[in-house]
């Protein structure tokens, strides 16, 4: 019985090894790990022990993938089957007992068929596929002055899963920031409310270039602003876009319809110049920063800008500790109001 159990275990291990994805390198090393993809001249693998491994194809003598793969060629045609690297550096794909050779120079990307099919699945449900963060903060003070502060921020983006070969598509950004503050001292009440929210649909017509639209609403009581509506659009570019850093710049024109407390509705044309930066400092710490500058064309010399910087540190799971600063500047506020409205925030965030 003992001999039988040992034989079964040996057979299971043999089967497991036979089904593994194995890369043999020129120096004689063997790397056993799960196949991820082939792109940019590198073979990407993953194992629980080694983590993510990226090997230049020039250093690989042979490789075979256990699960079926999809080879995306530079002419956008695809081939599915079992994958093996030939001594020449070209790829052999076998399906239904028939093998064909694909020149390495014609390959744009190779990935598992399961992963490739997932990239082809898109949804029309506007509530799905959103990614971003939401943060809540609350401060309470009791003493000579009773103060309550409540802050909320949401930053989200919805973009269909990136295709192996780029196709024009939409990307939508949504931002919301609220600050509700009230204080009381000697029966004197001071209330301060700030609301800023915008939606920016972007159409990427190349992998880095896009045109965008803008709808934004603002209420800033500390600047005497009752309500501002901003509509516009323009052109933008993703200057840097990789796994760690994203940096975009944009420019365009806007139409602004606004009203200050005690005033009348006014309208103007304004230029929009902006930038957006996201930087993953470490596995647990991330920096997000954006600036939007609006020179007034209807009333030259007047301008406004808004900027927000947030640092988030992961606590556990999808929760994080967020700290940030938001600066809303107006060059010509009504008399008695300050130009700068600066808010420091801290709170617990959730990543979705």
Order of alpha helices (4+ residues) and beta strands (2+ residues): alpha-beta-beta-beta-beta-beta-beta-beta-beta-beta-beta-beta-alpha-beta-beta-beta-beta-beta-beta-beta-beta-beta-beta-beta-beta
